[in-house]
């Protein structure tokens, strides 16, 4: 603080060439300045010593810790820029004290702070008065009072939050896409999603001790972790459904023709590279040349009778042969039926797995698309 006191002047030439002296602050007049929006009991700005110059200039360096009520906006946390107003005024009526900011702040005198970066400090001669009390705006700005406001603007240093929270959350979001890269029948897909979701929950609990308690706005980092948890939960849920396509319960159900046509002819062409889906569809693991031809038992007996002469001695043998051929034919028919049922089940399972692969690849594309759009909206 600097002011001029006409009663504290002298001639250096007749006073030992003394240019300035140090005096206790309680020995001279000093302006009675207070912080009106103070958050502490002691709101007076009072120096201990002052330096008085021969021309009446008085310099005081009050060492005060000022606590002011500031309305912070945490919407952009941890990339937020905050402004805090300090309303300083004179409490003594008719003292004719005028207050203003004479020069800019020299950053060399500021103590480095690892959380906040100083931007600027400016005075606001005209401002909207928001001080509780009985006096109105005209009373404060009359000629008998001096009130001014200094606005301190600071920006949060977000390097700590970027390294500890933001980048790990983005990495978890990227790793979450791996559940769609693993094979469709891999059970570890769901386990991986659950572990990623657990990591998100632990990180949110850690974040609670570093973020300001605010129920009004939803900060950037809160949006990021909520979005990441949603995407990981969605990918785990969809991946669990895709894994269920490999279960034995679906082998008895044939894929509906409309679903097969929609996913393979339209969605499959978009999600797979050209020719990849065709190779998958044309690959038939079943051997179609293993069909067993079963003939009627009477036809087999007639062929046997035409090739073997009939006589009284071999009638019994013919009857036994007929019975044996019928039994063999029945067993062959049963085997053929079972083979066809097995082939049908394997074909159904293969169709369902192809459907799962198409859905899995489509979900991977959706995951990346929504992730990029979400990150763009959050940070931009």
C-alpha positions as CSV (number, residue, x, y, z in Angstrom):
1,X,0.0,0.0,0.0
2,X,1.2,3.5,-0.9
3,X,-0.3,6.8,0.2
4,X,0.9,10.3,0.8
5,X,0.8,12.1,4.2
6,X,1.5,15.8,4.1
7,X,2.3,15.9,7.8
8,X,5.2,13.5,7.4
9,X,7.6,15.6,5.3
10,X,11.1,17.0,6.0
11,X,14.1,18.4,4.3
12,X,16.9,15.7,3.9
13,X,19.6,18.4,3.7
14,X,19.0,19.7,7.2
15,X,18.2,16.3,8.7
16,X,21.4,14.4,8.1
17,X,20.4,13.5,4.4
18,X,17.9,11.0,5.7
19,X,15.7,9.9,2.8
20,X,13.4,7.5,4.6
21,X,12.7,6.0,8.0
22,X,10.9,2.9,9.4
23,X,8.2,3.5,11.9
24,X,5.7,1.3,13.7
25,X,2.4,1.4,12.1
26,X,0.6,2.4,15.3
27,X,2.6,5.6,15.5
28,X,1.2,7.3,12.5
29,X,-2.1,7.5,10.6
30,X,-2.8,4.6,8.3
31,X,-6.0,3.9,6.2
32,X,-8.5,1.8,8.0
33,X,-9.0,-0.8,5.2
34,X,-11.1,-3.9,5.6
35,X,-12.0,-6.9,3.3
36,X,-15.8,-6.7,3.2
37,X,-16.4,-10.1,1.8
38,X,-14.0,-11.8,4.2
39,X,-14.5,-15.4,5.2
40,X,-12.5,-14.9,8.4
41,X,-13.0,-13.0,11.6
42,X,-10.0,-10.7,11.2
43,X,-10.8,-8.8,8.0
44,X,-8.6,-5.7,8.6
45,X,-5.6,-5.0,6.3
46,X,-3.1,-3.7,8.8
47,X,0.7,-3.5,8.5
48,X,3.1,-3.8,11.3
49,X,5.7,-1.3,10.1
50,X,5.7,1.4,7.5
51,X,8.4,3.2,5.5
52,X,8.1,7.0,5.4
53,X,9.9,9.1,2.8
54,X,10.9,12.7,3.1
55,X,8.3,13.9,0.6
56,X,5.4,12.3,2.6
57,X,5.1,9.1,0.7
58,X,4.3,6.2,3.0
59,X,4.8,2.6,1.9
60,X,3.3,-0.3,3.9
61,X,3.7,-4.0,3.3
62,X,0.9,-5.7,5.2
63,X,1.4,-9.4,5.7
64,X,-2.1,-10.6,5.8
65,X,-3.8,-13.9,4.8
66,X,-7.1,-12.8,3.3
67,X,-9.9,-15.3,3.1
68,X,-12.7,-14.2,0.8
69,X,-16.1,-15.8,-0.2
70,X,-15.7,-16.8,-3.8
71,X,-18.2,-18.5,-6.1
72,X,-16.2,-21.1,-8.1
73,X,-17.5,-22.8,-11.2
74,X,-16.2,-26.4,-11.5
75,X,-17.8,-27.3,-14.8
76,X,-14.5,-27.5,-16.5
77,X,-12.6,-29.2,-13.7
78,X,-9.6,-29.9,-13.9
79,X,-9.2,-27.4,-16.7
80,X,-11.1,-24.7,-15.0
81,X,-10.2,-21.0,-14.6
82,X,-11.5,-19.3,-11.5
83,X,-12.1,-15.7,-10.6
84,X,-12.2,-14.4,-7.0
85,X,-13.3,-11.0,-6.0
86,X,-11.8,-9.1,-3.1
87,X,-13.9,-6.0,-2.1
88,X,-11.7,-3.6,-0.1
89,X,-13.1,-0.5,1.5
90,X,-12.7,2.1,4.3
91,X,-14.8,1.6,7.4
92,X,-14.4,5.1,8.8
93,X,-17.0,7.6,7.5
94,X,-15.9,10.9,6.0
95,X,-12.2,9.8,5.7
96,X,-12.0,10.6,2.0
97,X,-9.8,7.6,1.2
98,X,-9.7,6.6,-2.5
99,X,-8.5,3.1,-3.4
100,X,-7.2,1.9,-6.7
101,X,-4.6,-0.5,-8.2
102,X,-1.6,1.5,-9.2
103,X,0.3,-1.1,-11.2
104,X,0.2,-4.7,-12.3
105,X,1.4,-7.5,-10.0
106,X,5.0,-8.5,-10.3
107,X,5.0,-12.3,-10.5
108,X,8.5,-12.5,-9.2
109,X,7.1,-11.8,-5.7
110,X,4.6,-14.6,-5.9
111,X,5.2,-17.8,-4.1
112,X,5.0,-20.7,-6.6
113,X,1.9,-22.8,-6.3
114,X,1.8,-26.3,-7.9
115,X,-2.0,-26.4,-8.1
116,X,-2.8,-22.9,-9.4
117,X,-1.2,-20.6,-11.9
118,X,-1.6,-16.8,-11.6
119,X,-3.1,-15.1,-14.6
120,X,-3.9,-11.5,-13.6
121,X,-5.2,-9.1,-10.9
122,X,-7.3,-6.2,-12.0
123,X,-9.4,-3.6,-10.2
124,X,-13.1,-3.0,-11.0
125,X,-14.2,0.5,-10.1
126,X,-17.8,-0.2,-11.3
127,X,-19.2,-3.4,-10.0
128,X,-22.4,-4.9,-8.7
129,X,-22.4,-4.7,-5.0
130,X,-23.3,-7.9,-3.2
131,X,-22.5,-7.3,0.4
132,X,-25.0,-8.3,3.0
133,X,-26.1,-5.5,5.3
134,X,-28.5,-2.6,5.7
135,X,-26.7,-0.1,3.5
136,X,-27.7,0.1,-0.2
137,X,-25.6,0.7,-3.3
138,X,-25.8,4.5,-3.1
139,X,-24.6,4.6,0.5
140,X,-21.5,2.6,-0.3
141,X,-20.6,4.8,-3.3
142,X,-21.3,8.1,-1.7
143,X,-18.5,10.7,-1.2
144,X,-18.1,9.6,2.4
145,X,-17.0,6.0,1.6
146,X,-14.4,4.4,-0.6
147,X,-15.0,0.9,-1.9
148,X,-13.3,-0.9,-4.7
149,X,-13.1,-4.5,-5.9
150,X,-10.0,-6.4,-7.0
151,X,-10.6,-9.6,-9.1
152,X,-8.0,-12.3,-8.9
153,X,-7.9,-14.7,-11.9
154,X,-6.2,-18.1,-11.6
155,X,-6.0,-21.2,-13.7
156,X,-5.7,-24.7,-12.3
157,X,-2.6,-26.7,-13.2
158,X,-4.2,-29.9,-14.6
159,X,-1.0,-31.9,-15.2
160,X,-1.5,-33.9,-12.0
161,X,-5.1,-34.8,-12.9
162,X,-4.1,-35.7,-16.5
163,X,-1.4,-38.1,-15.4
164,X,-3.3,-39.7,-12.5
165,X,-6.8,-39.9,-13.8
166,X,-7.6,-38.7,-17.3
167,X,-5.0,-40.8,-19.2
168,X,-5.7,-44.0,-17.2
169,X,-9.4,-43.6,-17.8
170,X,-8.8,-43.2,-21.6
171,X,-6.5,-46.2,-21.6
172,X,-9.2,-48.3,-19.8
173,X,-11.7,-47.1,-22.4
174,X,-9.4,-48.2,-25.2
175,X,-8.6,-51.6,-23.6
176,X,-12.4,-52.1,-23.2
177,X,-12.6,-52.6,-27.0
178,X,-10.5,-55.8,-26.6
179,X,-13.6,-57.7,-25.4
180,X,-14.8,-57.5,-29.0
181,X,-11.4,-58.5,-30.5
182,X,-11.2,-61.8,-28.6
183,X,-12.9,-64.9,-30.1
184,X,-16.7,-64.9,-29.8
185,X,-16.6,-68.2,-27.8
186,X,-13.9,-67.0,-25.4
187,X,-15.4,-66.9,-21.8
188,X,-12.6,-64.6,-20.6
189,X,-14.2,-61.7,-22.5
190,X,-16.8,-61.2,-19.7
191,X,-14.1,-61.6,-17.0
192,X,-12.0,-58.9,-18.7
193,X,-15.0,-56.5,-18.8
194,X,-15.7,-57.1,-15.1
195,X,-12.1,-56.4,-14.2
196,X,-12.1,-53.1,-16.2
197,X,-15.3,-52.1,-14.5
198,X,-13.8,-52.8,-11.1
199,X,-10.8,-50.7,-12.0
200,X,-13.2,-47.8,-13.0
201,X,-14.9,-48.1,-9.6
202,X,-11.6,-48.0,-7.7
203,X,-10.5,-45.0,-9.7
204,X,-13.7,-43.2,-9.0
205,X,-13.2,-43.8,-5.2
206,X,-9.7,-42.4,-5.5
207,X,-11.0,-39.4,-7.4
208,X,-13.4,-38.5,-4.6
209,X,-10.5,-37.3,-2.4
210,X,-9.1,-35.0,-5.1
211,X,-12.1,-33.4,-6.6
212,X,-14.0,-30.5,-5.0
213,X,-17.3,-31.4,-3.3
214,X,-19.8,-29.9,-5.7
215,X,-23.4,-30.9,-6.3
216,X,-24.4,-28.2,-8.7
217,X,-22.4,-29.0,-11.8
218,X,-21.0,-32.1,-13.4
219,X,-17.3,-31.7,-14.0
220,X,-15.3,-32.8,-17.0
221,X,-13.6,-35.6,-15.2
222,X,-16.9,-36.8,-13.7
223,X,-18.3,-36.9,-17.2
224,X,-15.3,-38.8,-18.5
225,X,-15.4,-41.5,-15.8
226,X,-19.2,-41.9,-16.0
227,X,-18.9,-42.2,-19.8
228,X,-16.1,-44.7,-19.5
229,X,-18.0,-46.8,-17.0
230,X,-21.1,-46.8,-19.2
231,X,-19.1,-48.0,-22.3
232,X,-17.3,-50.7,-20.3
233,X,-20.6,-51.9,-18.8
234,X,-22.2,-51.9,-22.2
235,X,-19.4,-53.9,-23.8
236,X,-19.4,-56.5,-21.0
237,X,-23.1,-56.9,-21.3
238,X,-23.1,-57.3,-25.1
239,X,-20.0,-59.6,-24.9
240,X,-21.9,-61.9,-22.4
241,X,-24.8,-62.2,-24.8
242,X,-22.4,-63.0,-27.7
243,X,-20.7,-65.7,-25.6
244,X,-24.2,-67.3,-25.0
245,X,-24.4,-68.0,-28.7
246,X,-21.9,-70.8,-28.2
247,X,-24.1,-72.6,-25.7
248,X,-25.8,-76.0,-26.5
249,X,-29.2,-74.5,-26.0
250,X,-29.2,-72.8,-29.4
251,X,-28.1,-75.9,-31.5
252,X,-31.7,-77.1,-31.5
253,X,-33.0,-73.8,-32.8
254,X,-32.5,-72.8,-36.4
255,X,-31.6,-69.3,-37.3
256,X,-34.6,-67.4,-38.6
257,X,-34.3,-66.7,-42.3
258,X,-35.1,-63.0,-41.9
259,X,-32.4,-62.6,-39.2
260,X,-29.8,-64.5,-41.3
261,X,-30.6,-62.4,-44.4
262,X,-30.4,-59.1,-42.4
263,X,-27.1,-59.9,-40.6
264,X,-25.3,-61.7,-43.3
265,X,-26.4,-60.0,-46.5
266,X,-26.5,-56.4,-45.2
267,X,-24.7,-56.0,-41.8
268,X,-22.1,-58.6,-42.5
269,X,-21.0,-56.9,-45.8
270,X,-20.5,-53.6,-43.9
271,X,-18.6,-55.0,-40.9
272,X,-16.3,-57.5,-42.6
273,X,-13.7,-56.9,-45.3
274,X,-14.6,-57.8,-48.9
275,X,-14.4,-61.5,-49.3
276,X,-13.9,-62.4,-45.7
277,X,-17.5,-63.2,-44.9
278,X,-17.8,-65.2,-48.2
279,X,-14.9,-67.4,-47.2
280,X,-16.5,-67.9,-43.8
281,X,-19.9,-68.9,-45.3
282,X,-18.4,-71.2,-47.9
283,X,-16.3,-73.1,-45.4
284,X,-18.2,-76.3,-44.6
285,X,-16.5,-78.3,-41.8
286,X,-19.0,-81.1,-42.3
287,X,-18.2,-83.9,-44.7
288,X,-21.2,-84.3,-47.0
289,X,-19.7,-87.4,-48.7
290,X,-20.2,-89.6,-45.6
291,X,-23.9,-90.2,-46.3
292,X,-24.9,-93.8,-45.7
293,X,-27.3,-95.4,-48.2
294,X,-29.9,-97.6,-46.6
295,X,-31.9,-100.0,-48.7
296,X,-35.2,-101.6,-47.9
297,X,-35.0,-105.0,-46.2
298,X,-37.2,-106.8,-48.7
299,X,-35.1,-105.5,-51.6
300,X,-32.0,-106.8,-49.9
301,X,-33.7,-110.2,-49.4
302,X,-34.7,-110.4,-53.0
303,X,-31.2,-109.6,-54.1
304,X,-30.0,-112.3,-51.8
305,X,-32.5,-114.9,-53.1
306,X,-31.7,-114.2,-56.7
307,X,-28.1,-114.6,-56.1
308,X,-28.5,-117.7,-53.9
309,X,-30.5,-120.8,-55.2
310,X,-33.5,-121.7,-53.1
311,X,-33.8,-125.2,-51.8
312,X,-35.4,-127.0,-48.9
313,X,-32.2,-127.2,-47.1
314,X,-31.6,-123.5,-47.0
315,X,-35.1,-122.2,-46.2
316,X,-34.1,-121.8,-42.6
317,X,-30.9,-120.1,-43.5
318,X,-32.9,-117.7,-45.8
319,X,-35.2,-116.8,-43.0
320,X,-32.3,-116.1,-40.7
321,X,-30.6,-114.0,-43.3
322,X,-33.8,-112.0,-43.9
323,X,-34.1,-111.2,-40.2
324,X,-30.4,-110.3,-40.0
325,X,-30.7,-108.0,-43.1
326,X,-33.7,-106.2,-41.6
327,X,-31.9,-105.7,-38.3
328,X,-28.8,-104.3,-40.1
329,X,-30.9,-102.0,-42.3
330,X,-32.8,-100.7,-39.2
331,X,-29.5,-100.0,-37.4
332,X,-28.1,-98.3,-40.5
333,X,-31.2,-96.1,-40.7
334,X,-30.9,-95.2,-37.0
335,X,-27.3,-94.3,-37.5
336,X,-28.1,-92.2,-40.5
337,X,-30.8,-90.3,-38.6
338,X,-28.5,-89.6,-35.8
339,X,-25.8,-88.4,-38.1
340,X,-28.3,-86.1,-39.9
341,X,-29.4,-84.7,-36.5
342,X,-25.8,-84.1,-35.5
343,X,-25.1,-82.4,-38.7
344,X,-28.2,-80.2,-38.3
345,X,-27.1,-79.3,-34.8
346,X,-23.6,-78.5,-35.9
347,X,-25.0,-76.4,-38.8
348,X,-27.2,-74.5,-36.4
349,X,-24.3,-73.9,-34.1
350,X,-22.2,-72.8,-37.0
351,X,-24.9,-70.4,-38.2
352,X,-25.3,-68.9,-34.7
353,X,-21.6,-68.4,-34.4
354,X,-21.4,-66.6,-37.7
355,X,-24.3,-64.4,-36.5
356,X,-22.3,-63.8,-33.3
357,X,-19.2,-62.9,-35.3
358,X,-21.1,-60.3,-37.3
359,X,-22.8,-58.8,-34.2
360,X,-19.4,-58.8,-32.5
361,X,-17.7,-56.9,-35.3
362,X,-20.5,-54.5,-35.6
363,X,-20.4,-53.8,-31.8
364,X,-16.7,-53.1,-32.1
365,X,-17.3,-50.4,-34.7
366,X,-20.1,-48.9,-32.6
367,X,-17.8,-49.0,-29.5
368,X,-15.0,-47.0,-31.3
369,X,-17.5,-44.6,-32.9
370,X,-19.3,-43.8,-29.7
371,X,-16.0,-43.5,-27.8
372,X,-14.5,-41.0,-30.2
373,X,-17.7,-39.0,-30.3
374,X,-18.1,-39.0,-26.5
375,X,-14.4,-37.9,-25.9
376,X,-14.9,-35.2,-28.5
377,X,-18.0,-33.9,-26.8
378,X,-16.5,-34.0,-23.3
379,X,-13.2,-32.3,-24.1
380,X,-14.3,-30.0,-26.9
